[in-house]
Amino acid sequence: MTISHFGAVLLFSLLTSVVFGITQRSDPQRMIRFAGFCFAMFVGGTIVASWVMWLIKH
Amino acid sequence: MAGIIKVKMTSNVKTPARVAGNGSKSTTMPMVALIAGWLVPGAGHFVIGKWVRGLLLFVSITTMFVVGLELKGKIYSPNTGDLLDILNFAGDLGTGLLYAVARVFDLGQAAVQVAVADYGTKFIVVAGLLNVIAAVDAHSLASGRKAS
């Protein structure tokens, strides 16, 4: 199996966010919202960190 | 005066509310849910009747573990002596029976050989850590510490 770096980020973020959403909130509505928030933070944080590393290098 | 203060202080003490039912349920069920949840991802939630959550947890954690194996991730063994290996082994152990199956059938790699395999190794470790969180959540639901 091969996977791109960004594909790995998306897969990791999705699966982790599902578990965080279920375990960290009580009612389904807030679970979905928190899972979405975690997913956005994982993916967004990775993109920001990638650009920071690019800027440091250049 | 001291007696009045003592009475007022004791009257302000609040005991945590128990949502779970009777006494035997609150002592046995949480441990059953915790152990079942550790052994099989999502099983703790199945035990207490949270079927959808259990299924989602099972699919998420198992997928993460299998993807980690498919990416040629490393399965850590207990006695390497390296501190980081011990920590990663503790993470792997969180997957419960999935880890046992991987060891029995010699799945995973003994050493990371390609760049993507490093992702695979992290997927496996994180799957274990997430499973521990899920098992503790099942314990909290069964004991009444978490409302629903």
N, CA and C atoms of all chains as a GROMACS GRO file, in nm:
protein
  618
    1MET      N    1   0.085  -0.120   0.000
    1MET     CA    2   0.000   0.000   0.000
    1MET      C    3   0.088   0.124   0.000
    2THR      N    4   0.056   0.216  -0.089
    2THR     CA    5   0.127   0.344  -0.089
    2THR      C    6   0.026   0.456  -0.065
    3ILE      N    7   0.072   0.560  -0.004
    3ILE     CA    8  -0.017   0.672   0.029
    3ILE      C    9   0.066   0.800   0.025
    4SER      N   10   0.006   0.908  -0.022
    4SER     CA   11   0.080   1.034  -0.026
    4SER      C   12   0.087   1.093   0.116
    5HIS      N   13   0.175   1.190   0.132
    5HIS     CA   14   0.189   1.253   0.263
    5HIS      C   15   0.058   1.320   0.305
    6PHE      N   16  -0.004   1.391   0.209
    6PHE     CA   17  -0.129   1.459   0.241
    6PHE      C   18  -0.243   1.359   0.263
    7GLY      N   19  -0.241   1.249   0.188
    7GLY     CA   20  -0.340   1.143   0.210
    7GLY      C   21  -0.328   1.086   0.351
    8ALA      N   22  -0.205   1.068   0.396
    8ALA     CA   23  -0.184   1.018   0.532
    8ALA      C   24  -0.236   1.117   0.635
    9VAL      N   25  -0.215   1.246   0.608
    9VAL     CA   26  -0.265   1.350   0.701
    9VAL      C   27  -0.417   1.343   0.709
   10LEU      N   28  -0.482   1.335   0.592
   10LEU     CA   29  -0.629   1.332   0.590
   10LEU      C   30  -0.683   1.209   0.661
   11LEU      N   31  -0.623   1.093   0.633
   11LEU     CA   32  -0.670   0.968   0.694
   11LEU      C   33  -0.650   0.970   0.845
   12PHE      N   34  -0.532   1.010   0.888
   12PHE     CA   35  -0.501   1.018   1.031
   12PHE      C   36  -0.599   1.114   1.100
   13SER      N   37  -0.618   1.231   1.038
   13SER     CA   38  -0.705   1.334   1.098
   13SER      C   39  -0.849   1.284   1.109
   14LEU      N   40  -0.896   1.220   1.005
   14LEU     CA   41  -1.035   1.171   1.004
   14LEU      C   42  -1.058   1.068   1.114
   15LEU      N   43  -0.972   0.967   1.118
   15LEU     CA   44  -0.992   0.858   1.213
   15LEU      C   45  -0.976   0.906   1.357
   16THR      N   46  -0.876   0.989   1.380
   16THR     CA   47  -0.853   1.041   1.515
   16THR      C   48  -0.968   1.132   1.559
   17SER      N   49  -1.017   1.214   1.466
   17SER     CA   50  -1.125   1.308   1.500
   17SER      C   51  -1.253   1.235   1.538
   18VAL      N   52  -1.280   1.124   1.471
   18VAL     CA   53  -1.400   1.044   1.504
   18VAL      C   54  -1.392   0.997   1.650
   19VAL      N   55  -1.276   0.944   1.688
   19VAL     CA   56  -1.260   0.894   1.825
   19VAL      C   57  -1.267   1.009   1.925
   20PHE      N   58  -1.202   1.120   1.895
   20PHE     CA   59  -1.206   1.236   1.985
   20PHE      C   60  -1.350   1.287   2.002
   21GLY      N   61  -1.421   1.295   1.889
   21GLY     CA   62  -1.559   1.345   1.895
   21GLY      C   63  -1.646   1.259   1.985
   22ILE      N   64  -1.634   1.127   1.970
   22ILE     CA   65  -1.719   1.036   2.047
   22ILE      C   66  -1.683   1.039   2.196
   23THR      N   67  -1.554   1.044   2.224
   23THR     CA   68  -1.512   1.028   2.363
   23THR      C   69  -1.511   1.158   2.443
   24GLN      N   70  -1.500   1.271   2.376
   24GLN     CA   71  -1.483   1.396   2.451
   24GLN      C   72  -1.611   1.478   2.465
   25ARG      N   73  -1.719   1.438   2.400
   25ARG     CA   74  -1.846   1.510   2.412
   25ARG      C   75  -1.958   1.412   2.443
   26SER      N   76  -2.070   1.464   2.496
   26SER     CA   77  -2.177   1.375   2.542
   26SER      C   78  -2.290   1.356   2.443
   27ASP      N   79  -2.338   1.465   2.382
   27ASP     CA   80  -2.452   1.447   2.292
   27ASP      C   81  -2.408   1.449   2.145
   28PRO      N   82  -2.480   1.377   2.059
   28PRO     CA   83  -2.438   1.357   1.919
   28PRO      C   84  -2.409   1.486   1.842
   29GLN      N   85  -2.491   1.587   1.863
   29GLN     CA   86  -2.471   1.714   1.791
   29GLN      C   87  -2.333   1.773   1.822
   30ARG      N   88  -2.299   1.775   1.950
   30ARG     CA   89  -2.170   1.832   1.991
   30ARG      C   90  -2.054   1.740   1.954
   31MET      N   91  -2.081   1.609   1.948
   31MET     CA   92  -1.977   1.515   1.905
   31MET      C   93  -1.934   1.546   1.762
   32ILE      N   94  -2.035   1.564   1.674
   32ILE     CA   95  -2.005   1.590   1.533
   32ILE      C   96  -1.930   1.722   1.519
   33ARG      N   97  -1.977   1.822   1.594
   33ARG     CA   98  -1.912   1.954   1.585
   33ARG      C   99  -1.767   1.948   1.634
   34PHE      N  100  -1.745   1.877   1.744
   34PHE     CA  101  -1.609   1.868   1.798
   34PHE      C  102  -1.518   1.786   1.707
   35ALA      N  103  -1.576   1.679   1.646
   35ALA     CA  104  -1.497   1.599   1.551
   35ALA      C  105  -1.456   1.685   1.431
   36GLY      N  106  -1.549   1.766   1.382
   36GLY     CA  107  -1.518   1.857   1.271
   36GLY      C  108  -1.411   1.957   1.308
   37PHE      N  109  -1.423   2.009   1.430
   37PHE     CA  110  -1.323   2.105   1.479
   37PHE      C  111  -1.185   2.040   1.487
   38CYS      N  112  -1.179   1.918   1.543
   38CYS     CA  113  -1.051   1.847   1.554
   38CYS      C  114  -0.991   1.821   1.416
   39PHE      N  115  -1.076   1.778   1.323
   39PHE     CA  116  -1.029   1.750   1.187
   39PHE      C  117  -0.969   1.876   1.124
   40ALA      N  118  -1.041   1.987   1.137
   40ALA     CA  119  -0.991   2.113   1.080
   40ALA      C  120  -0.860   2.155   1.146
   41MET      N  121  -0.850   2.135   1.276
   41MET     CA  122  -0.727   2.173   1.347
   41MET      C  123  -0.610   2.084   1.307
   42PHE      N  124  -0.636   1.954   1.294
   42PHE     CA  125  -0.529   1.862   1.251
   42PHE      C  126  -0.476   1.899   1.113
   43VAL      N  127  -0.569   1.911   1.017
   43VAL     CA  128  -0.528   1.938   0.879
   43VAL      C  129  -0.470   2.079   0.867
   44GLY      N  130  -0.542   2.177   0.925
   44GLY     CA  131  -0.494   2.316   0.920
   44GLY      C  132  -0.360   2.332   0.988
   45GLY      N  133  -0.345   2.270   1.104
   45GLY     CA  134  -0.219   2.278   1.178
   45GLY      C  135  -0.103   2.219   1.100
   46THR      N  136  -0.130   2.109   1.031
   46THR     CA  137  -0.026   2.045   0.951
   46THR      C  138   0.016   2.136   0.835
   47ILE      N  139  -0.083   2.196   0.770
   47ILE     CA  140  -0.051   2.285   0.656
   47ILE      C  141   0.028   2.407   0.704
   48VAL      N  142  -0.015   2.464   0.815
   48VAL     CA  143   0.057   2.580   0.870
   48VAL      C  144   0.200   2.541   0.907
   49ALA      N  145   0.214   2.428   0.976
   49ALA     CA  146   0.348   2.382   1.016
   49ALA      C  147   0.436   2.356   0.893
   50SER      N  148   0.375   2.304   0.788
   50SER     CA  149   0.451   2.278   0.665
   50SER      C  150   0.503   2.407   0.604
   51TRP      N  151   0.416   2.508   0.600
   51TRP     CA  152   0.460   2.637   0.545
   51TRP      C  153   0.566   2.702   0.633
   52VAL      N  154   0.554   2.689   0.764
   52VAL     CA  155   0.656   2.744   0.855
   52VAL      C  156   0.791   2.678   0.829
   53MET      N  157   0.789   2.546   0.812
   53MET     CA  158   0.915   2.475   0.784
   53MET      C  159   0.973   2.518   0.650
   54TRP      N  160   0.884   2.539   0.552
   54TRP     CA  161   0.930   2.586   0.420
   54TRP      C  162   0.995   2.723   0.433
   55LEU      N  163   0.932   2.812   0.511
   55LEU     CA  164   0.986   2.948   0.529
   55LEU      C  165   1.121   2.944   0.602
   56ILE      N  166   1.132   2.857   0.700
   56ILE     CA  167   1.260   2.846   0.773
   56ILE      C  168   1.370   2.800   0.678
   57LYS      N  169   1.335   2.706   0.592
   57LYS     CA  170   1.436   2.652   0.500
   57LYS      C  171   1.479   2.758   0.397
   58HIS      N  172   1.384   2.839   0.351
   58HIS     CA  173   1.418   2.939   0.248
   58HIS      C  174   1.448   3.074   0.311
   59MET      N  175  -2.036   2.834   6.851
   59MET     CA  176  -1.995   2.899   6.726
   59MET      C  177  -1.922   2.801   6.634
   60ALA      N  178  -1.827   2.730   6.696
   60ALA     CA  179  -1.751   2.632   6.617
   60ALA      C  180  -1.842   2.522   6.565
   61GLY      N  181  -1.941   2.487   6.649
   61GLY     CA  182  -2.035   2.383   6.608
   61GLY      C  183  -2.120   2.428   6.490
   62ILE      N  184  -2.161   2.559   6.493
   62ILE     CA  185  -2.242   2.612   6.382
   62ILE      C  186  -2.163   2.611   6.253
   63ILE      N  187  -2.035   2.655   6.264
   63ILE     CA  188  -1.950   2.658   6.143
   63ILE      C  189  -1.931   2.517   6.088
   64LYS      N  190  -1.910   2.423   6.180
   64LYS     CA  191  -1.889   2.284   6.137
   64LYS      C  192  -2.012   2.232   6.063
   65VAL      N  193  -2.131   2.262   6.122
   65VAL     CA  194  -2.255   2.215   6.059
   65VAL      C  195  -2.272   2.276   5.922
   66LYS      N  196  -2.243   2.410   5.909
   66LYS     CA  197  -2.258   2.476   5.780
   66LYS      C  198  -2.163   2.418   5.676
   67MET      N  199  -2.039   2.389   5.719
   67MET     CA  200  -1.939   2.336   5.625
   67MET      C  201  -1.980   2.198   5.575
   68THR      N  202  -2.027   2.115   5.670
   68THR     CA  203  -2.064   1.979   5.628
   68THR      C  204  -2.187   1.980   5.540
   69SER      N  205  -2.278   2.077   5.562
   69SER     CA  206  -2.399   2.081   5.480
   69SER      C  207  -2.370   2.124   5.337
   70ASN      N  208  -2.255   2.190   5.315
   70ASN     CA  209  -2.221   2.233   5.180
   70ASN      C  210  -2.152   2.125   5.097
   71VAL      N  211  -2.115   2.015   5.162
   71VAL     CA  212  -2.048   1.908   5.088
   71VAL      C  213  -2.146   1.840   4.996
   72LYS      N  214  -2.107   1.831   4.868
   72LYS     CA  215  -2.196   1.767   4.770
   72LYS      C  216  -2.133   1.639   4.719
   73THR      N  217  -2.212   1.535   4.716
   73THR     CA  218  -2.162   1.409   4.662
   73THR      C  219  -2.190   1.405   4.513
   74PRO      N  220  -2.097   1.347   4.433
   74PRO     CA  221  -2.119   1.340   4.289
   74PRO      C  222  -2.241   1.254   4.255
   75ALA      N  223  -2.319   1.302   4.160
   75ALA     CA  224  -2.439   1.228   4.120
   75ALA      C  225  -2.402   1.102   4.044
   76ARG      N  226  -2.470   0.996   4.074
   76ARG     CA  227  -2.448   0.869   4.003
   76ARG      C  228  -2.562   0.850   3.904
   77VAL      N  229  -2.529   0.843   3.781
   77VAL     CA  230  -2.632   0.822   3.680
   77VAL      C  231  -2.660   0.674   3.665
   78ALA      N  232  -2.557   0.592   3.682
   78ALA     CA  233  -2.575   0.448   3.667
   78ALA      C  234  -2.668   0.396   3.775
   79GLY      N  235  -2.725   0.282   3.746
   79GLY     CA  236  -2.829   0.228   3.834
   79GLY      C  237  -2.782   0.178   3.968
   80ASN      N  238  -2.800   0.048   3.996
   80ASN     CA  239  -2.774  -0.004   4.130
   80ASN      C  240  -2.625  -0.023   4.156
   81GLY      N  241  -2.596  -0.066   4.281
   81GLY     CA  242  -2.458  -0.076   4.326
   81GLY      C  243  -2.375  -0.178   4.252
   82SER      N  244  -2.432  -0.296   4.225
   82SER     CA  245  -2.354  -0.400   4.157
   82SER      C  246  -2.318  -0.358   4.016
   83LYS      N  247  -2.409  -0.285   3.951
   83LYS     CA  248  -2.381  -0.238   3.816
   83LYS      C  249  -2.266  -0.138   3.816
   84SER      N  250  -2.266  -0.051   3.918
   84SER     CA  251  -2.165   0.053   3.921
   84SER      C  252  -2.027   0.001   3.959
   85THR      N  253  -2.016  -0.123   4.009
   85THR     CA  254  -1.885  -0.176   4.043
   85THR      C  255  -1.834  -0.275   3.938
   86THR      N  256  -1.921  -0.358   3.885
   86THR     CA  257  -1.878  -0.462   3.792
   86THR      C  258  -1.875  -0.413   3.648
   87MET      N  259  -1.984  -0.349   3.605
   87MET     CA  260  -1.997  -0.309   3.465
   87MET      C  261  -1.885  -0.217   3.416
   88PRO      N  262  -1.844  -0.117   3.496
   88PRO     CA  263  -1.736  -0.032   3.447
   88PRO      C  264  -1.608  -0.110   3.416
   89MET      N  265  -1.574  -0.207   3.501
   89MET     CA  266  -1.452  -0.284   3.477
   89MET      C  267  -1.466  -0.375   3.355
   90VAL      N  268  -1.586  -0.432   3.341
   90VAL     CA  269  -1.612  -0.517   3.223
   90VAL      C  270  -1.600  -0.432   3.096
   91ALA      N  271  -1.661  -0.313   3.099
   91ALA     CA  272  -1.657  -0.224   2.983
   91ALA      C  273  -1.513  -0.181   2.952
   92LEU      N  274  -1.438  -0.153   3.058
   92LEU     CA  275  -1.298  -0.109   3.039
   92LEU      C  276  -1.214  -0.219   2.975
   93ILE      N  277  -1.224  -0.340   3.029
   93ILE     CA  278  -1.142  -0.450   2.978
   93ILE      C  279  -1.186  -0.493   2.838
   94ALA      N  280  -1.319  -0.501   2.818
   94ALA     CA  281  -1.370  -0.536   2.685
   94ALA      C  282  -1.328  -0.432   2.582
   95GLY      N  283  -1.336  -0.305   2.621
   95GLY     CA  284  -1.297  -0.196   2.531
   95GLY      C  285  -1.150  -0.199   2.497
   96TRP      N  286  -1.068  -0.242   2.592
   96TRP     CA  287  -0.925  -0.252   2.565
   96TRP      C  288  -0.895  -0.370   2.473
   97LEU      N  289  -0.959  -0.484   2.500
   97LEU     CA  290  -0.931  -0.604   2.420
   97LEU      C  291  -0.976  -0.588   2.276
   98VAL      N  292  -1.099  -0.541   2.257
   98VAL     CA  293  -1.155  -0.522   2.121
   98VAL      C  294  -1.203  -0.378   2.110
   99PRO      N  295  -1.152  -0.301   2.014
   99PRO     CA  296  -1.194  -0.160   2.001
   99PRO      C  297  -1.346  -0.147   1.988
  100GLY      N  298  -1.405  -0.064   2.072
  100GLY     CA  299  -1.549  -0.040   2.066
  100GLY      C  300  -1.633  -0.138   2.147
  101ALA      N  301  -1.572  -0.248   2.193
  101ALA     CA  302  -1.649  -0.351   2.265
  101ALA      C  303  -1.701  -0.298   2.399
  102GLY      N  304  -1.629  -0.206   2.460
  102GLY     CA  305  -1.676  -0.146   2.585
  102GLY      C  306  -1.808  -0.074   2.566
  103HIS      N  307  -1.823  -0.008   2.452
  103HIS     CA  308  -1.948   0.062   2.422
  103HIS      C  309  -2.058  -0.038   2.384
  104PHE      N  310  -2.019  -0.148   2.318
  104PHE     CA  311  -2.119  -0.252   2.287
  104PHE      C  312  -2.177  -0.308   2.417
  105VAL      N  313  -2.090  -0.331   2.516
  105VAL     CA  314  -2.133  -0.391   2.642
  105VAL      C  315  -2.239  -0.305   2.712
  106ILE      N  316  -2.224  -0.173   2.701
  106ILE     CA  317  -2.321  -0.086   2.770
  106ILE      C  318  -2.433  -0.039   2.677
  107GLY      N  319  -2.439  -0.099   2.558
  107GLY     CA  320  -2.552  -0.072   2.468
  107GLY      C  321  -2.538   0.048   2.377
  108LYS      N  322  -2.419   0.105   2.367
  108LYS     CA  323  -2.397   0.219   2.277
  108LYS      C  324  -2.345   0.163   2.144
  109TRP      N  325  -2.436   0.111   2.062
  109TRP     CA  326  -2.398   0.036   1.944
  109TRP      C  327  -2.333   0.122   1.836
  110VAL      N  328  -2.392   0.237   1.809
  110VAL     CA  329  -2.339   0.321   1.701
  110VAL      C  330  -2.200   0.373   1.736
  111ARG      N  331  -2.185   0.420   1.858
  111ARG     CA  332  -2.053   0.468   1.902
  111ARG      C  333  -1.950   0.355   1.898
  112GLY      N  334  -1.990   0.238   1.947
  112GLY     CA  335  -1.900   0.124   1.946
  112GLY      C  336  -1.856   0.087   1.805
  113LEU      N  337  -1.951   0.089   1.713
  113LEU     CA  338  -1.920   0.055   1.574
  113LEU      C  339  -1.824   0.157   1.512
  114LEU      N  340  -1.852   0.285   1.537
  114LEU     CA  341  -1.765   0.389   1.483
  114LEU      C  342  -1.623   0.378   1.541
  115LEU      N  343  -1.615   0.350   1.671
  115LEU     CA  344  -1.484   0.335   1.734
  115LEU      C  345  -1.411   0.212   1.679
  116PHE      N  346  -1.485   0.103   1.663
  116PHE     CA  347  -1.424  -0.019   1.609
  116PHE      C  348  -1.368   0.006   1.470
  117VAL      N  349  -1.450   0.067   1.384
  117VAL     CA  350  -1.407   0.092   1.246
  117VAL      C  351  -1.287   0.187   1.244
  118SER      N  352  -1.294   0.295   1.321
  118SER     CA  353  -1.186   0.394   1.319
  118SER      C  354  -1.054   0.336   1.368
  119ILE      N  355  -1.058   0.271   1.484
  119ILE     CA  356  -0.934   0.223   1.545
  119ILE      C  357  -0.876   0.104   1.467
  120THR      N  358  -0.964   0.013   1.426
  120THR     CA  359  -0.916  -0.102   1.349
  120THR      C  360  -0.860  -0.058   1.213
  121THR      N  361  -0.929   0.036   1.148
  121THR     CA  362  -0.878   0.087   1.020
  121THR      C  363  -0.740   0.149   1.039
  122MET      N  364  -0.726   0.226   1.144
  122MET     CA  365  -0.597   0.290   1.169
  122MET      C  366  -0.487   0.186   1.190
  123PHE      N  367  -0.519   0.080   1.263
  123PHE     CA  368  -0.422  -0.025   1.289
  123PHE      C  369  -0.386  -0.100   1.160
  124VAL      N  370  -0.488  -0.134   1.081
  124VAL     CA  371  -0.465  -0.209   0.956
  124VAL      C  372  -0.388  -0.124   0.855
  125VAL      N  373  -0.424   0.004   0.844
  125VAL     CA  374  -0.350   0.094   0.754
  125VAL      C  375  -0.203   0.103   0.798
  126GLY      N  376  -0.182   0.108   0.927
  126GLY     CA  377  -0.045   0.110   0.980
  126GLY      C  378   0.033  -0.014   0.938
  127LEU      N  379  -0.032  -0.129   0.946
  127LEU     CA  380   0.034  -0.253   0.903
  127LEU      C  381   0.060  -0.252   0.752
  128GLU      N  382  -0.040  -0.204   0.676
  128GLU     CA  383  -0.026  -0.200   0.530
  128GLU      C  384   0.085  -0.105   0.486
  129LEU      N  385   0.110  -0.002   0.565
  129LEU     CA  386   0.218   0.092   0.533
  129LEU      C  387   0.354   0.039   0.581
  130LYS      N  388   0.357  -0.088   0.618
  130LYS     CA  389   0.478  -0.155   0.666
  130LYS      C  390   0.531  -0.094   0.795
  131GLY      N  391   0.436  -0.061   0.884
  131GLY     CA  392   0.474  -0.008   1.014
  131GLY      C  393   0.535  -0.114   1.102
  132LYS      N  394   0.607  -0.068   1.203
  132LYS     CA  395   0.677  -0.160   1.294
  132LYS      C  396   0.588  -0.196   1.413
  133ILE      N  397   0.590  -0.324   1.449
  133ILE     CA  398   0.525  -0.370   1.572
  133ILE      C  399   0.634  -0.386   1.677
  134TYR      N  400   0.620  -0.313   1.786
  134TYR     CA  401   0.726  -0.313   1.889
  134TYR      C  402   0.713  -0.434   1.980
  135SER      N  403   0.826  -0.484   2.023
  135SER     CA  404   0.830  -0.595   2.119
  135SER      C  405   0.873  -0.540   2.254
  136PRO      N  406   0.842  -0.612   2.364
  136PRO     CA  407   0.857  -0.554   2.497
  136PRO      C  408   1.000  -0.536   2.548
  137ASN      N  409   1.094  -0.613   2.503
  137ASN     CA  410   1.222  -0.618   2.576
  137ASN      C  411   1.342  -0.568   2.496
  138THR      N  412   1.329  -0.455   2.431
  138THR     CA  413   1.445  -0.404   2.356
  138THR      C  414   1.539  -0.323   2.446
  139GLY      N  415   1.486  -0.267   2.555
  139GLY     CA  416   1.570  -0.190   2.646
  139GLY      C  417   1.577  -0.042   2.613
  140ASP      N  418   1.546  -0.003   2.490
  140ASP     CA  419   1.546   0.138   2.451
  140ASP      C  420   1.420   0.205   2.505
  141LEU      N  421   1.437   0.324   2.566
  141LEU     CA  422   1.324   0.393   2.631
  141LEU      C  423   1.213   0.425   2.530
  142LEU      N  424   1.252   0.476   2.412
  142LEU     CA  425   1.152   0.510   2.311
  142LEU      C  426   1.078   0.386   2.262
  143ASP      N  427   1.151   0.276   2.251
  143ASP     CA  428   1.087   0.149   2.211
  143ASP      C  429   0.985   0.104   2.315
  144ILE      N  430   1.021   0.124   2.443
  144ILE     CA  431   0.929   0.084   2.551
  144ILE      C  432   0.801   0.168   2.544
  145LEU      N  433   0.816   0.300   2.520
  145LEU     CA  434   0.698   0.387   2.509
  145LEU      C  435   0.612   0.347   2.390
  146ASN      N  436   0.677   0.320   2.277
  146ASN     CA  437   0.601   0.277   2.159
  146ASN      C  438   0.534   0.141   2.182
  147PHE      N  439   0.603   0.054   2.255
  147PHE     CA  440   0.543  -0.076   2.289
  147PHE      C  441   0.418  -0.055   2.374
  148ALA      N  442   0.426   0.038   2.470
  148ALA     CA  443   0.308   0.066   2.554
  148ALA      C  444   0.192   0.116   2.468
  149GLY      N  445   0.224   0.200   2.369
  149GLY     CA  446   0.120   0.246   2.277
  149GLY      C  447   0.061   0.133   2.197
  150ASP      N  448   0.148   0.048   2.143
  150ASP     CA  449   0.101  -0.069   2.064
  150ASP      C  450   0.011  -0.159   2.149
  151LEU      N  451   0.050  -0.175   2.275
  151LEU     CA  452  -0.024  -0.265   2.364
  151LEU      C  453  -0.167  -0.219   2.386
  152GLY      N  454  -0.190  -0.090   2.367
  152GLY     CA  455  -0.326  -0.034   2.383
  152GLY      C  456  -0.427  -0.092   2.288
  153THR      N  457  -0.381  -0.151   2.177
  153THR     CA  458  -0.477  -0.208   2.081
  153THR      C  459  -0.530  -0.344   2.127
  154GLY      N  460  -0.480  -0.396   2.236
  154GLY     CA  461  -0.535  -0.520   2.294
  154GLY      C  462  -0.513  -0.641   2.207
  155LEU      N  463  -0.622  -0.706   2.167
  155LEU     CA  464  -0.612  -0.830   2.090
  155LEU      C  465  -0.554  -0.808   1.951
  156LEU      N  466  -0.572  -0.688   1.895
  156LEU     CA  467  -0.512  -0.659   1.764
  156LEU      C  468  -0.361  -0.673   1.771
  157TYR      N  469  -0.303  -0.625   1.880
  157TYR     CA  470  -0.158  -0.638   1.898
  157TYR      C  471  -0.119  -0.785   1.911
  158ALA      N  472  -0.198  -0.860   1.990
  158ALA     CA  473  -0.169  -1.003   2.008
  158ALA      C  474  -0.174  -1.077   1.874
  159VAL      N  475  -0.277  -1.046   1.793
  159VAL     CA  476  -0.290  -1.110   1.661
  159VAL      C  477  -0.170  -1.075   1.574
  160ALA      N  478  -0.131  -0.948   1.577
  160ALA     CA  479  -0.017  -0.904   1.496
  160ALA      C  480   0.111  -0.975   1.536
  161ARG      N  481   0.128  -0.996   1.666
  161ARG     CA  482   0.249  -1.066   1.713
  161ARG      C  483   0.244  -1.214   1.678
  162VAL      N  484   0.127  -1.276   1.698
  162VAL     CA  485   0.114  -1.420   1.672
  162VAL      C  486   0.140  -1.452   1.525
  163PHE      N  487   0.080  -1.371   1.437
  163PHE     CA  488   0.093  -1.397   1.293
  163PHE      C  489   0.210  -1.322   1.231
  164ASP      N  490   0.292  -1.264   1.315
  164ASP     CA  491   0.415  -1.196   1.270
  164ASP      C  492   0.385  -1.089   1.164
  165LEU      N  493   0.281  -1.011   1.189
  165LEU     CA  494   0.247  -0.901   1.099
  165LEU      C  495   0.335  -0.780   1.133
  166GLY      N  496   0.341  -0.685   1.041
  166GLY     CA  497   0.424  -0.567   1.066
  166GLY      C  498   0.570  -0.597   1.042
  167GLN      N  499   0.650  -0.494   1.046
  167GLN     CA  500   0.791  -0.508   1.017
  167GLN      C  501   0.873  -0.507   1.145
  168ALA      N  502   0.988  -0.572   1.141
  168ALA     CA  503   1.078  -0.570   1.256
  168ALA      C  504   1.151  -0.437   1.264
  169ALA      N  505   1.174  -0.374   1.149
  169ALA     CA  506   1.244  -0.244   1.147
  169ALA      C  507   1.185  -0.158   1.035
  170VAL      N  508   1.186  -0.026   1.056
  170VAL     CA  509   1.135   0.066   0.955
  170VAL      C  510   1.236   0.075   0.841
  171GLN      N  511   1.190   0.044   0.717
  171GLN     CA  512   1.284   0.041   0.605
  171GLN      C  513   1.254   0.145   0.498
  172VAL      N  514   1.128   0.186   0.486
  172VAL     CA  515   1.093   0.290   0.389
  172VAL      C  516   1.030   0.408   0.463
  173ALA      N  517   1.032   0.526   0.395
  173ALA     CA  518   0.989   0.649   0.463
  173ALA      C  519   0.844   0.641   0.509
  174VAL      N  520   0.758   0.584   0.425
  174VAL     CA  521   0.615   0.577   0.459
  174VAL      C  522   0.591   0.484   0.578
  175ALA      N  523   0.681   0.389   0.598
  175ALA     CA  524   0.666   0.296   0.710
  175ALA      C  525   0.670   0.367   0.844
  176ASP      N  526   0.735   0.482   0.847
  176ASP     CA  527   0.737   0.560   0.971
  176ASP      C  528   0.596   0.609   1.004
  177TYR      N  529   0.522   0.648   0.900
  177TYR     CA  530   0.380   0.684   0.921
  177TYR      C  531   0.304   0.563   0.973
  178GLY      N  532   0.329   0.448   0.911
  178GLY     CA  533   0.260   0.326   0.952
  178GLY      C  534   0.284   0.294   1.099
  179THR      N  535   0.408   0.310   1.141
  179THR     CA  536   0.442   0.284   1.282
  179THR      C  537   0.363   0.377   1.374
  180LYS      N  538   0.353   0.504   1.334
  180LYS     CA  539   0.279   0.600   1.417
  180LYS      C  540   0.129   0.570   1.416
  181PHE      N  541   0.079   0.527   1.303
  181PHE     CA  542  -0.063   0.489   1.294
  181PHE      C  543  -0.093   0.378   1.396
  182ILE      N  544  -0.005   0.280   1.404
  182ILE     CA  545  -0.028   0.167   1.494
  182ILE      C  546  -0.024   0.212   1.640
  183VAL      N  547   0.076   0.294   1.673
  183VAL     CA  548   0.088   0.342   1.811
  183VAL      C  549  -0.032   0.428   1.849
  184VAL      N  550  -0.071   0.519   1.758
  184VAL     CA  551  -0.184   0.608   1.789
  184VAL      C  552  -0.315   0.529   1.798
  185ALA      N  553  -0.329   0.424   1.716
  185ALA     CA  554  -0.448   0.338   1.727
  185ALA      C  555  -0.458   0.282   1.869
  186GLY      N  556  -0.345   0.241   1.925
  186GLY     CA  557  -0.344   0.189   2.062
  186GLY      C  558  -0.384   0.294   2.164
  187LEU      N  559  -0.330   0.415   2.147
  187LEU     CA  560  -0.361   0.522   2.242
  187LEU      C  561  -0.509   0.563   2.233
  188LEU      N  562  -0.560   0.569   2.111
  188LEU     CA  563  -0.702   0.602   2.093
  188LEU      C  564  -0.790   0.495   2.153
  189ASN      N  565  -0.747   0.369   2.144
  189ASN     CA  566  -0.826   0.260   2.201
  189ASN      C  567  -0.832   0.271   2.353
  190VAL      N  568  -0.722   0.314   2.413
  190VAL     CA  569  -0.721   0.335   2.559
  190VAL      C  570  -0.822   0.445   2.596
  191ILE      N  571  -0.823   0.554   2.518
  191ILE     CA  572  -0.919   0.663   2.543
  191ILE      C  573  -1.062   0.610   2.531
  192ALA      N  574  -1.086   0.530   2.427
  192ALA     CA  575  -1.221   0.476   2.405
  192ALA      C  576  -1.262   0.383   2.520
  193ALA      N  577  -1.168   0.302   2.568
  193ALA     CA  578  -1.199   0.209   2.678
  193ALA      C  579  -1.230   0.287   2.806
  194VAL      N  580  -1.154   0.392   2.832
  194VAL     CA  581  -1.179   0.475   2.951
  194VAL      C  582  -1.314   0.546   2.938
  195ASP      N  583  -1.349   0.586   2.817
  195ASP     CA  584  -1.480   0.649   2.793
  195ASP      C  585  -1.593   0.551   2.825
  196ALA      N  586  -1.575   0.426   2.782
  196ALA     CA  587  -1.675   0.323   2.812
  196ALA      C  588  -1.687   0.303   2.963
  197HIS      N  589  -1.574   0.305   3.032
  197HIS     CA  590  -1.573   0.292   3.178
  197HIS      C  591  -1.648   0.409   3.243
  198SER      N  592  -1.624   0.529   3.191
  198SER     CA  593  -1.691   0.649   3.247
  198SER      C  594  -1.842   0.644   3.224
  199LEU      N  595  -1.882   0.596   3.108
  199LEU     CA  596  -2.026   0.584   3.079
  199LEU      C  597  -2.091   0.480   3.171
  200ALA      N  598  -2.022   0.367   3.190
  200ALA     CA  599  -2.078   0.260   3.272
  200ALA      C  600  -2.085   0.299   3.419
  201SER      N  601  -1.988   0.378   3.465
  201SER     CA  602  -1.988   0.417   3.606
  201SER      C  603  -2.076   0.538   3.634
  202GLY      N  604  -2.119   0.606   3.528
  202GLY     CA  605  -2.203   0.724   3.547
  202GLY      C  606  -2.126   0.854   3.557
  203ARG      N  607  -1.994   0.847   3.544
  203ARG     CA  608  -1.914   0.970   3.551
  203ARG      C  609  -1.938   1.058   3.429
  204LYS      N  610  -1.966   0.994   3.315
  204LYS     CA  611  -2.005   1.067   3.194
  204LYS      C  612  -2.155   1.047   3.174
  205ALA      N  613  -2.226   1.156   3.149
  205ALA     CA  614  -2.372   1.150   3.149
  205ALA      C  615  -2.429   1.057   3.042
  206SER      N  616  -2.388   1.075   2.917
  206SER     CA  617  -2.443   0.990   2.810
  206SER      C  618  -2.346   0.981   2.694
   0.00000   0.00000   0.00000
